[in-house]
């Protein structure tokens, strides 16, 4: 219908974090994916630290395609 905004299909995603051995701080690995993907690949998911992105930004494995996400302006940061 003309003039009706398109609803995006958003999906919950989580960052993959590692502990820095020197500082003990959690450091983002540069990888973000769905809960199912991260569990499948052996990562622990912190359900308190989720964000959402359009499902179109995920690759076939369930990980965020960072290049694709960077091409689209958004009011939040992933």
Backbone as a chain_set.jsonl record, in Angstrom:
{"seq": "XXXXXXXXXXXXXXXXXXXXXXXXXXXXXXXXXXXXXXXXXXXXXXXXXXXXXXXXXXXXXXXXXXXXXXXXXXXXXX", "coords": {"N": [[0.842, -1.169, 0.0], [0.631, 2.162, -0.876], [2.409, 4.724, 0.808], [2.411, 3.503, 3.27], [4.487, 2.677, 5.884], [7.202, 0.347, 5.705], [7.525, -2.52, 7.674], [10.274, -3.597, 9.438], [11.903, -6.706, 9.855], [13.064, -7.438, 12.759], [15.673, -8.936, 14.706], [16.911, -10.551, 17.622], [20.222, -10.14, 18.723], [23.561, -10.957, 19.835], [26.72, -9.939, 21.19], [29.909, -11.481, 20.778], [32.063, -12.068, 23.331], [35.333, -11.903, 24.825], [37.598, -12.608, 27.487], [40.074, -10.391, 28.386], [43.315, -11.392, 28.989], [45.242, -9.888, 30.346], [44.022, -7.611, 31.528], [41.625, -8.564, 32.515], [39.223, -7.656, 31.679], [36.135, -7.733, 29.811], [36.151, -8.109, 26.358], [35.064, -7.162, 23.176], [34.896, -9.37, 20.448], [34.474, -8.703, 17.859], [32.556, -10.08, 16.645], [29.154, -10.793, 16.124], [26.061, -12.358, 16.735], [23.092, -14.458, 16.366], [21.222, -15.874, 19.112], [20.837, -18.672, 18.821], [22.806, -19.311, 16.905], [25.195, -18.598, 18.235], [25.14, -20.312, 20.47], [25.166, -22.774, 19.118], [27.746, -22.69, 18.068], [29.293, -22.86, 20.293], [29.584, -20.682, 22.03], [29.031, -18.721, 24.982], [26.036, -17.167, 25.927], [25.051, -14.033, 27.019], [22.138, -13.176, 28.238], [21.315, -10.722, 29.172], [22.44, -8.741, 27.718], [21.519, -7.925, 25.057], [20.872, -6.862, 21.688], [19.123, -5.504, 18.87], [18.709, -6.176, 15.406], [18.001, -5.689, 11.883], [16.822, -8.634, 10.327], [17.759, -9.082, 7.792], [20.386, -8.328, 7.833], [21.891, -10.417, 8.665], [24.142, -13.109, 7.966], [24.224, -16.25, 6.112], [24.946, -18.05, 8.07], [24.06, -17.022, 10.445], [25.33, -14.955, 11.633], [26.082, -11.475, 12.178], [26.43, -9.456, 9.366], [28.795, -7.342, 9.123], [29.739, -5.468, 7.235], [27.496, -5.045, 5.609], [25.729, -4.017, 7.547], [27.027, -1.617, 8.148], [26.519, -0.12, 5.895], [24.018, 0.898, 6.118], [22.317, 3.545, 7.539], [21.53, 4.023, 10.987], [19.76, 4.506, 14.079], [20.987, 3.487, 16.307], [23.741, 1.681, 17.774], [25.481, -1.201, 16.838]], "CA": [[0.0, 0.0, 0.0], [1.443, 3.377, -0.921], [2.395, 5.571, 1.992], [2.476, 2.72, 4.506], [5.885, 2.327, 6.126], [7.537, -1.071, 5.739], [7.999, -3.007, 8.971], [11.473, -4.41, 9.327], [11.906, -7.905, 10.668], [14.212, -7.338, 13.641], [16.013, -10.157, 15.427], [17.789, -10.356, 18.776], [21.599, -10.58, 18.507], [24.465, -10.82, 20.977], [28.14, -9.827, 20.876], [30.799, -12.499, 21.324], [33.053, -11.398, 24.177], [36.424, -12.685, 25.394], [38.233, -11.949, 28.626], [41.458, -10.001, 28.152], [44.092, -12.024, 30.056], [46.022, -8.911, 31.101], [43.188, -6.699, 32.319], [40.46, -9.235, 33.067], [38.038, -7.0, 31.125], [35.471, -8.351, 28.672], [36.487, -7.403, 25.126], [34.287, -7.63, 22.03], [35.725, -10.045, 19.454], [34.125, -8.233, 16.521], [31.558, -11.016, 16.122], [27.811, -10.669, 16.688], [25.191, -13.349, 16.103], [21.853, -14.822, 17.048], [21.358, -16.771, 20.267], [20.968, -20.034, 18.307], [24.104, -19.429, 16.246], [26.279, -18.564, 19.212], [25.092, -21.569, 21.239], [25.6, -23.839, 18.204], [29.184, -22.606, 17.865], [29.985, -23.041, 21.566], [29.746, -19.452, 22.795], [28.077, -18.468, 26.05], [25.209, -16.003, 25.617], [24.589, -13.25, 28.159], [20.824, -12.684, 27.806], [21.094, -9.358, 29.653], [23.127, -7.784, 26.846], [21.065, -8.155, 23.685], [20.45, -5.745, 20.87], [18.3, -5.985, 17.764], [19.067, -5.678, 14.083], [17.163, -6.289, 10.849], [17.26, -9.995, 10.003], [18.468, -9.019, 6.508], [21.802, -8.055, 8.071], [22.552, -11.657, 9.074], [24.571, -13.979, 6.876], [23.571, -17.565, 6.101], [25.305, -18.793, 9.283], [23.402, -16.412, 11.598], [26.18, -13.895, 12.163], [25.879, -10.14, 11.619], [27.299, -9.049, 8.27], [29.173, -5.996, 9.557], [29.812, -4.59, 6.066], [26.118, -4.704, 5.243], [25.187, -3.162, 8.603], [27.653, -0.284, 8.037], [25.982, 0.567, 4.724], [22.688, 1.419, 6.422], [22.266, 4.409, 8.725], [20.614, 3.566, 12.018], [19.832, 5.363, 15.273], [21.629, 2.782, 17.395], [25.003, 1.072, 17.395], [25.561, -2.643, 17.089]], "C": [[0.89, 1.235, 0.0], [1.3, 4.185, 0.37], [2.45, 4.833, 3.313], [3.927, 2.321, 4.733], [6.073, 0.809, 6.193], [8.036, -1.431, 7.128], [9.218, -3.876, 8.724], [11.341, -5.605, 10.256], [13.174, -7.879, 11.516], [14.413, -8.637, 14.394], [17.005, -9.824, 16.538], [19.173, -10.925, 18.446], [22.451, -10.254, 19.732], [25.901, -10.715, 20.48], [28.889, -11.003, 21.49], [31.918, -11.758, 22.053], [34.122, -12.408, 24.613], [36.983, -11.911, 26.572], [39.683, -11.663, 28.256], [42.297, -10.57, 29.292], [44.89, -11.035, 30.908], [45.161, -8.069, 32.037], [42.026, -7.397, 33.025], [39.146, -8.646, 32.567], [37.448, -7.824, 29.977], [35.728, -7.482, 27.446], [35.691, -8.02, 23.981], [35.23, -8.212, 20.988], [35.504, -9.525, 18.042], [33.068, -9.103, 15.871], [30.248, -10.822, 16.878], [26.92, -11.677, 15.972], [23.941, -13.613, 16.913], [22.149, -15.781, 18.199], [21.611, -18.213, 19.784], [22.341, -20.268, 17.691], [25.233, -19.499, 17.262], [26.302, -19.831, 20.058], [25.588, -22.733, 20.387], [27.12, -23.888, 18.085], [29.977, -22.592, 19.174], [30.228, -21.787, 22.388], [28.687, -19.377, 23.89], [27.339, -17.177, 25.729], [24.796, -15.333, 26.922], [23.253, -12.627, 27.754], [20.51, -11.261, 28.259], [21.669, -8.311, 28.712], [22.782, -8.073, 25.388], [20.802, -6.828, 22.998], [19.653, -6.339, 19.717], [18.803, -5.389, 16.462], [18.108, -6.293, 13.069], [17.705, -7.674, 10.482], [17.997, -10.05, 8.662], [19.964, -8.78, 6.672], [22.575, -9.293, 8.505], [22.978, -12.454, 7.85], [23.907, -15.346, 7.017], [23.892, -18.4, 7.334], [24.618, -18.243, 10.527], [24.228, -15.344, 12.274], [25.878, -12.578, 11.461], [26.901, -9.897, 10.518], [27.64, -7.579, 8.523], [29.255, -5.018, 8.386], [28.425, -4.131, 5.647], [25.514, -3.747, 6.27], [25.752, -1.747, 8.502], [27.081, 0.533, 6.884], [24.656, 1.25, 5.007], [22.713, 2.28, 7.667], [21.222, 3.878, 9.715], [20.791, 4.42, 13.271], [20.492, 4.69, 16.462], [22.94, 2.197, 16.882], [24.97, -0.408, 17.721], [26.991, -2.987, 17.425]], "O": [[1.814, 1.33, 0.808], [0.213, 4.304, 0.935], [2.527, 5.46, 4.369], [4.538, 1.694, 3.867], [5.204, 0.087, 6.68], [8.873, -0.729, 7.695], [9.188, -4.784, 7.894], [10.733, -5.511, 11.322], [14.244, -8.259, 11.041], [13.456, -9.354, 14.688], [17.832, -8.922, 16.4], [19.288, -12.047, 17.954], [22.107, -9.397, 20.545], [26.262, -11.325, 19.473], [28.553, -11.465, 22.58], [32.623, -10.934, 21.47], [33.852, -13.601, 24.75], [36.851, -10.689, 26.639], [40.427, -12.563, 27.865], [42.026, -10.268, 30.454], [45.182, -11.318, 32.07], [45.522, -7.842, 33.191], [41.502, -6.886, 34.015], [38.073, -9.084, 32.981], [38.17, -8.522, 29.264], [35.545, -6.265, 27.49], [35.645, -9.241, 23.831], [36.257, -7.609, 20.677], [36.257, -9.862, 17.129], [32.716, -8.909, 14.708], [30.232, -10.703, 18.104], [27.006, -11.836, 14.754], [23.754, -13.066, 18.0], [23.203, -16.416, 18.239], [22.506, -18.888, 20.294], [22.966, -21.302, 17.927], [26.118, -20.35, 17.165], [27.374, -20.368, 20.333], [26.341, -23.581, 20.867], [27.716, -24.963, 18.011], [31.183, -22.344, 19.172], [30.999, -21.82, 23.347], [27.586, -19.905, 23.74], [27.954, -16.198, 25.305], [24.259, -15.981, 27.821], [23.234, -11.651, 27.005], [19.549, -10.657, 27.783], [21.416, -7.119, 28.886], [23.652, -8.423, 24.59], [20.543, -5.811, 23.642], [19.53, -7.56, 19.612], [19.263, -4.248, 16.419], [17.47, -7.306, 13.357], [18.915, -7.854, 10.344], [18.779, -10.971, 8.427], [20.731, -9.01, 5.736], [23.789, -9.226, 8.695], [22.283, -12.479, 6.834], [23.12, -15.567, 7.937], [23.183, -19.365, 7.621], [24.588, -18.913, 11.56], [23.881, -14.874, 13.357], [25.472, -12.56, 10.299], [28.098, -10.106, 10.716], [26.867, -6.686, 8.178], [28.877, -3.856, 8.531], [28.215, -2.952, 5.363], [24.86, -2.773, 5.899], [25.033, -0.778, 8.746], [27.155, 1.762, 6.905], [24.211, 2.09, 4.225], [23.087, 1.808, 8.741], [20.178, 3.356, 9.323], [21.859, 4.991, 13.49], [20.548, 5.284, 17.539], [23.206, 2.221, 15.68], [24.477, -0.808, 18.776], [27.303, -4.151, 17.676]]}, "num_chains": 1, "name": "protein.A"}
